[in-house]
């Protein structure tokens, strides 16, 4: 007896083989013939139509088909578990971003206003100093793991596009954060890779500080004239977009702007929470508004302005980098949750298709046996 069995990859793509079950129960490669099916003309016609469209078909025994269904069930259990784990981690990543938002925005406003007040004094303010751009440092933030859809590919394609835009006009150096980006740039010797970093799934202040110190040293020493940060901005559980943020020099009013001067910072934060309703998973959305105290118009410096700037500048770079790393982690987890959800749905569809094929083959086998019994009884009469 023979049947059609498609095979599944993690992404849900279908591929198959062509074989016919031998009497011993193993699969042997052969051509499909309508005579191989007893009472299975409809299934045979379906297989022939698939073959005519250029798709190969796997034809195996009932035992092989049962094993295949069990394999798909186990795969679905794994993808369901990975989806739930990613959903739980997304919640914590969102909380980390929201909790650090007030400090980050208040610090940027204070730092910019301090620089504005010191413009008339003889103080060197490298943070807002705009120089003719001769060399650009591009910081690319990627993930450490796969199985997250097109998350890493989207960031790397954006980085390649930006490098093509810059290579004809200015010099370029790349600083990579994340295992996937590190491996990608290392395998391409034509990309001027300077340093690589790994932060893991929970970025810390100390890790962000190490990267900020390196960027600050490059900018102050005038080795680079501009620092751009490419990361994935978390928009929602089903949407995230790569953003190129001009990290240095500091933008006016402390806004987070892209390379075109457009503000990419959200006025409100949205918190997404997975809950159950009528026995099904649903998503609830809460909106948070970050309240920042207005900057005081009267200010008296107790320390030297240079000391104040030296203290605030590392905090600024650290907060901006930490925030970008946290948003990138949240986007990666959301992409992984969606990818595992799609894989679970594909596994469910494949399991249903295999079950239908199994039942058809079993019915055809039973029908054939009944016909043989009837034929034998008729011959004896």
VEXDREN-2710 file (C-alpha; in Angstrom, 1 decimal):
% VEXDREN-2710
k/r/px/py/pz
1/UNK/0.0/0.0/0.0
2/UNK/1.2/3.5/-0.7
3/UNK/0.4/7.0/0.6
4/UNK/1.6/10.6/0.2
5/UNK/3.6/12.1/3.0
6/UNK/5.0/15.7/2.9
7/UNK/7.9/16.6/5.2
8/UNK/8.2/19.8/7.2
9/UNK/11.0/22.1/8.1
10/UNK/10.9/24.5/11.1
11/UNK/9.9/27.4/8.9
12/UNK/6.9/25.4/7.6
13/UNK/8.3/24.8/4.1
14/UNK/7.1/21.5/2.5
15/UNK/9.4/19.2/0.7
16/UNK/9.0/15.5/0.1
17/UNK/10.5/12.4/-1.5
18/UNK/9.1/9.8/-3.9
19/UNK/9.1/6.2/-2.8
20/UNK/6.7/3.1/-2.6
21/UNK/6.5/0.9/0.4
22/UNK/8.0/-2.6/-0.1
23/UNK/6.4/-5.8/1.3
24/UNK/8.9/-5.6/4.2
25/UNK/7.6/-2.2/5.2
26/UNK/10.6/-0.1/4.0
27/UNK/10.4/2.6/1.4
28/UNK/11.8/1.9/-2.0
29/UNK/12.2/4.5/-4.8
30/UNK/9.8/3.7/-7.7
31/UNK/7.3/5.3/-10.0
32/UNK/3.8/5.8/-8.9
33/UNK/1.2/3.6/-10.7
34/UNK/-2.6/3.7/-10.3
35/UNK/-2.5/-0.1/-9.9
36/UNK/-0.5/0.3/-6.7
37/UNK/-3.7/1.7/-5.0
38/UNK/-6.7/-0.5/-4.2
39/UNK/-9.7/1.8/-3.8
40/UNK/-7.4/4.8/-3.8
41/UNK/-8.1/6.3/-7.2
42/UNK/-8.8/9.7/-5.7
43/UNK/-5.5/9.8/-3.8
44/UNK/-3.6/8.5/-6.8
45/UNK/-5.1/11.2/-8.9
46/UNK/-4.0/13.8/-6.3
47/UNK/-0.5/12.4/-6.3
48/UNK/-0.3/12.5/-10.1
49/UNK/-1.5/16.1/-10.1
50/UNK/1.2/17.0/-7.6
51/UNK/3.8/15.2/-9.7
52/UNK/2.6/17.0/-12.9
53/UNK/3.2/20.3/-11.1
54/UNK/6.8/19.4/-10.5
55/UNK/6.4/18.4/-6.8
56/UNK/7.9/15.2/-5.6
57/UNK/5.8/12.9/-3.3
58/UNK/6.8/10.6/-0.5
59/UNK/4.9/7.3/-0.5
60/UNK/5.4/5.2/2.6
61/UNK/3.8/2.5/4.7
62/UNK/1.3/3.0/7.5
63/UNK/4.0/2.5/10.1
64/UNK/6.2/5.2/8.6
65/UNK/3.2/7.5/8.4
66/UNK/2.4/7.0/12.1
67/UNK/6.0/7.7/13.0
68/UNK/5.9/10.9/10.9
69/UNK/2.7/12.1/12.7
70/UNK/4.3/11.4/16.1
71/UNK/7.4/13.4/15.0
72/UNK/5.3/16.4/13.9
73/UNK/3.4/16.3/17.2
74/UNK/6.7/16.4/19.2
75/UNK/8.0/19.2/17.0
76/UNK/4.8/21.2/17.7
77/UNK/5.3/20.7/21.5
78/UNK/8.8/22.1/21.2
79/UNK/7.7/25.1/19.2
80/UNK/4.8/25.8/21.6
81/UNK/7.1/25.7/24.6
82/UNK/9.6/28.0/22.9
83/UNK/6.8/30.5/22.1
84/UNK/5.7/30.6/25.7
85/UNK/9.3/31.1/26.9
86/UNK/9.8/33.9/24.5
87/UNK/6.5/35.6/25.5
88/UNK/7.6/35.5/29.2
89/UNK/11.0/37.0/28.4
90/UNK/9.4/39.8/26.2
91/UNK/7.4/41.0/29.2
92/UNK/10.6/41.3/31.3
93/UNK/12.5/43.0/28.4
94/UNK/9.7/45.6/28.0
95/UNK/9.7/46.3/31.7
96/UNK/13.4/47.0/31.6
97/UNK/13.0/49.5/28.8
98/UNK/10.1/51.3/30.5
99/UNK/11.8/51.4/33.9
100/UNK/15.0/53.0/32.5
101/UNK/13.1/55.5/30.3
102/UNK/12.6/58.4/32.8
103/UNK/16.3/58.5/33.8
104/UNK/17.5/58.3/30.2
105/UNK/15.2/61.1/28.9
106/UNK/15.8/63.4/31.9
107/UNK/19.6/62.9/31.6
108/UNK/19.6/63.8/27.9
109/UNK/17.6/67.0/28.6
110/UNK/19.9/68.0/31.5
111/UNK/23.0/67.3/29.5
112/UNK/21.9/69.3/26.5
113/UNK/20.7/72.3/28.6
114/UNK/24.0/72.3/30.5
115/UNK/25.8/72.5/27.1
116/UNK/23.5/75.4/26.0
117/UNK/24.3/77.4/29.2
118/UNK/28.0/76.9/28.8
119/UNK/28.2/78.1/25.2
120/UNK/29.4/81.6/26.2
121/UNK/32.1/80.3/28.5
122/UNK/35.5/79.1/27.6
123/UNK/34.6/75.4/28.0
124/UNK/35.3/72.6/25.5
125/UNK/32.0/70.8/24.9
126/UNK/32.8/67.8/22.6
127/UNK/29.4/66.3/23.0
128/UNK/27.6/68.8/20.7
129/UNK/30.6/69.7/18.6
130/UNK/29.8/69.1/14.9
131/UNK/32.8/68.5/12.7
132/UNK/33.1/67.9/9.0
133/UNK/32.5/64.2/8.6
134/UNK/35.5/62.3/7.3
135/UNK/35.0/59.0/9.1
136/UNK/31.9/57.3/10.5
137/UNK/31.7/54.6/13.2
138/UNK/28.7/52.4/12.6
139/UNK/27.6/50.4/15.6
140/UNK/25.4/47.4/14.6
141/UNK/23.3/45.5/17.2
142/UNK/22.1/42.0/16.3
143/UNK/21.0/39.0/18.3
144/UNK/22.9/36.1/19.7
145/UNK/20.6/33.3/18.6
146/UNK/18.6/32.2/15.6
147/UNK/15.0/30.8/15.2
148/UNK/13.7/34.4/15.3
149/UNK/12.4/34.8/11.8
150/UNK/14.1/37.6/9.8
151/UNK/15.2/39.6/12.8
152/UNK/19.0/39.3/12.2
153/UNK/18.8/39.4/8.4
154/UNK/16.8/42.6/8.5
155/UNK/19.4/44.4/10.6
156/UNK/22.3/43.1/8.5
157/UNK/20.7/44.1/5.3
158/UNK/20.1/47.6/6.7
159/UNK/23.8/47.7/7.7
160/UNK/24.9/46.7/4.2
161/UNK/22.7/49.3/2.7
162/UNK/24.1/52.0/5.0
163/UNK/27.7/51.0/4.3
164/UNK/27.1/51.2/0.6
165/UNK/25.8/54.8/1.1
166/UNK/28.9/55.8/3.1
167/UNK/31.7/54.0/1.4
168/UNK/31.9/56.4/-1.6
169/UNK/32.0/59.6/0.4
170/UNK/33.6/58.9/3.8
171/UNK/35.7/56.3/5.6
172/UNK/33.9/53.7/7.6
173/UNK/34.5/51.5/10.6
174/UNK/32.1/48.9/12.0
175/UNK/31.6/47.9/15.7
176/UNK/29.5/44.8/16.0
177/UNK/27.4/43.8/19.1
178/UNK/25.9/40.3/19.1
179/UNK/27.0/36.8/18.0
180/UNK/25.1/36.8/14.7
181/UNK/26.6/40.1/13.6
182/UNK/30.1/39.2/14.8
183/UNK/30.0/36.0/12.7
184/UNK/28.6/37.8/9.7
185/UNK/31.1/40.6/9.6
186/UNK/34.1/38.3/10.5
187/UNK/33.4/36.2/7.4
188/UNK/33.5/39.2/5.1
189/UNK/37.1/40.7/5.0
190/UNK/36.0/43.6/2.8
191/UNK/34.1/45.1/5.8
192/UNK/36.3/47.2/8.1
193/UNK/35.4/45.6/11.4
194/UNK/37.0/47.3/14.4
195/UNK/35.7/45.5/17.5
196/UNK/33.1/42.9/18.5
197/UNK/31.0/42.7/21.7
198/UNK/28.6/40.2/23.2
199/UNK/25.9/41.3/25.7
200/UNK/23.6/38.2/26.0
201/UNK/19.9/38.2/26.5
202/UNK/20.0/40.6/29.5
203/UNK/22.2/43.6/28.8
204/UNK/23.8/45.2/31.9
205/UNK/25.0/48.7/32.7
206/UNK/28.6/47.5/32.9
207/UNK/28.4/46.0/29.4
208/UNK/26.9/49.1/28.0
209/UNK/29.5/51.2/29.8
210/UNK/32.4/49.3/28.2
211/UNK/31.0/50.0/24.7
212/UNK/30.3/53.6/25.6
213/UNK/33.8/54.2/26.8
214/UNK/35.2/52.9/23.5
215/UNK/32.8/55.1/21.4
216/UNK/33.6/58.2/23.5
217/UNK/37.3/57.6/23.1
218/UNK/36.9/57.3/19.3
219/UNK/34.9/60.5/19.1
220/UNK/36.9/62.7/21.4
221/UNK/40.2/61.7/19.9
222/UNK/38.7/62.6/16.5
223/UNK/39.4/59.2/15.1
224/UNK/35.8/59.3/14.0
225/UNK/33.6/62.4/13.4
226/UNK/30.3/60.7/13.8
227/UNK/28.9/57.7/15.6
228/UNK/25.8/56.0/14.2
229/UNK/23.9/53.3/16.1
230/UNK/21.9/50.7/14.1
231/UNK/19.5/48.6/16.2
232/UNK/15.9/47.2/16.0
233/UNK/13.3/49.5/17.6
234/UNK/10.5/47.6/19.4
235/UNK/7.1/48.8/18.2
236/UNK/4.8/46.0/19.1
237/UNK/4.7/42.2/19.4
238/UNK/4.1/41.8/15.7
239/UNK/6.2/44.8/14.4
240/UNK/9.8/46.0/14.9
241/UNK/11.8/48.2/12.6
242/UNK/15.6/48.8/12.2
243/UNK/16.6/52.3/13.1
244/UNK/19.8/54.2/12.5
245/UNK/20.2/56.6/15.5
246/UNK/22.8/59.3/15.4
247/UNK/24.6/58.8/18.8
248/UNK/27.3/61.4/18.5
249/UNK/27.2/64.4/18.3
250/UNK/24.3/65.1/20.5
251/UNK/21.1/66.1/18.7
252/UNK/19.2/69.3/19.5
253/UNK/16.9/69.2/22.6
254/UNK/18.1/65.8/23.5
255/UNK/15.9/64.0/21.0
256/UNK/16.7/60.6/19.6
257/UNK/16.9/61.2/15.9
258/UNK/17.8/59.1/12.9
259/UNK/20.3/60.0/10.2
260/UNK/17.8/62.2/8.4
261/UNK/17.0/64.3/11.5
262/UNK/13.6/62.7/12.2
263/UNK/12.7/61.9/15.8
264/UNK/12.4/58.2/16.3
265/UNK/11.6/58.3/20.0
266/UNK/8.1/57.4/21.0
267/UNK/6.0/59.8/23.1
268/UNK/4.4/56.9/24.9
269/UNK/5.5/53.3/25.8
270/UNK/3.2/50.4/25.1
271/UNK/3.4/47.3/27.4
272/UNK/2.1/44.1/25.9
273/UNK/1.0/41.3/28.2
274/UNK/-0.1/37.8/27.2
275/UNK/-3.3/36.6/29.0
276/UNK/-6.0/33.9/28.6
277/UNK/-9.5/34.6/27.5
278/UNK/-12.1/31.9/27.0
279/UNK/-9.3/29.3/27.1
280/UNK/-7.2/31.1/24.4
281/UNK/-4.1/33.2/24.5
282/UNK/-4.8/37.0/23.9
283/UNK/-2.7/40.1/24.1
284/UNK/-3.5/43.0/26.3
285/UNK/-2.0/46.5/25.7
286/UNK/-1.2/49.1/28.3
287/UNK/0.1/52.6/27.5
288/UNK/2.6/54.4/29.7
289/UNK/3.6/58.1/29.5
290/UNK/7.0/59.1/30.8
291/UNK/6.9/62.2/32.9
292/UNK/10.0/64.3/32.8
293/UNK/10.5/67.3/35.2
294/UNK/11.0/70.6/33.2
295/UNK/14.5/71.9/33.3
296/UNK/15.1/74.7/35.8
297/UNK/15.8/78.2/34.3
298/UNK/18.1/79.1/37.3
299/UNK/21.3/77.1/37.7
300/UNK/24.3/77.6/39.9
301/UNK/27.4/75.4/39.3
302/UNK/29.2/74.3/42.4
303/UNK/31.9/72.4/40.4
304/UNK/33.8/73.4/37.3
305/UNK/31.8/73.0/34.1
306/UNK/34.4/70.6/32.7
307/UNK/33.9/68.3/35.7
308/UNK/30.2/68.3/35.2
309/UNK/30.5/67.5/31.6
310/UNK/33.0/64.7/32.3
311/UNK/30.5/63.2/34.7
312/UNK/27.4/63.5/32.6
313/UNK/28.8/62.4/29.2
314/UNK/29.6/58.8/30.2
315/UNK/26.1/58.5/31.8
316/UNK/24.5/59.8/28.6
317/UNK/26.3/57.3/26.3
318/UNK/25.7/54.5/28.7
319/UNK/21.9/55.2/29.0
320/UNK/21.5/55.5/25.3
321/UNK/23.4/52.3/24.5
322/UNK/21.7/50.4/27.3
323/UNK/18.3/51.4/26.0
324/UNK/19.1/50.4/22.4
325/UNK/20.4/47.0/23.6
326/UNK/17.2/46.4/25.7
327/UNK/14.9/47.4/22.8
328/UNK/16.9/45.1/20.5
329/UNK/16.5/42.2/22.9
330/UNK/12.7/42.8/23.2
331/UNK/12.4/42.9/19.4
332/UNK/14.4/39.7/19.1
333/UNK/12.2/37.9/21.6
334/UNK/9.0/39.1/19.9
335/UNK/10.3/37.9/16.5
336/UNK/11.1/34.5/18.1
337/UNK/7.7/34.3/19.6
338/UNK/6.0/35.0/16.2
339/UNK/8.3/32.6/14.4
340/UNK/7.5/29.8/16.9
341/UNK/3.8/30.6/16.6
342/UNK/4.0/30.3/12.8
343/UNK/6.0/27.0/13.2
344/UNK/3.3/25.6/15.6
345/UNK/0.5/26.5/13.1
346/UNK/2.4/24.9/10.3
347/UNK/2.9/21.8/12.4
348/UNK/-0.8/21.7/13.1
349/UNK/-1.7/22.0/9.5
350/UNK/0.9/19.3/8.5
351/UNK/-0.4/17.0/11.2
352/UNK/-4.0/17.4/9.9
353/UNK/-2.8/16.7/6.4
354/UNK/-0.9/13.6/7.4
355/UNK/-3.9/12.4/9.4
356/UNK/-6.1/12.7/6.4
357/UNK/-3.6/10.9/4.3
358/UNK/-3.3/8.2/6.9
359/UNK/-7.0/7.6/7.2
360/UNK/-7.3/7.5/3.4
361/UNK/-4.6/4.9/3.1
362/UNK/-6.1/2.8/6.0
363/UNK/-9.5/3.0/4.4
364/UNK/-8.1/1.9/1.1
365/UNK/-6.4/-1.0/2.7
366/UNK/-9.5/-2.1/4.5
367/UNK/-11.6/-1.8/1.3
368/UNK/-9.0/-3.9/-0.6
369/UNK/-9.1/-6.6/2.0
370/UNK/-13.0/-6.7/1.9
371/UNK/-12.9/-6.9/-1.9
372/UNK/-10.5/-9.8/-1.7
373/UNK/-12.7/-11.6/0.7
374/UNK/-15.8/-11.1/-1.4
375/UNK/-13.9/-12.2/-4.5
376/UNK/-12.8/-15.4/-2.8
377/UNK/-16.3/-16.2/-1.6
378/UNK/-17.7/-15.5/-5.1
379/UNK/-15.1/-17.8/-6.6
380/UNK/-16.0/-20.7/-4.3
381/UNK/-19.7/-20.4/-5.2
END
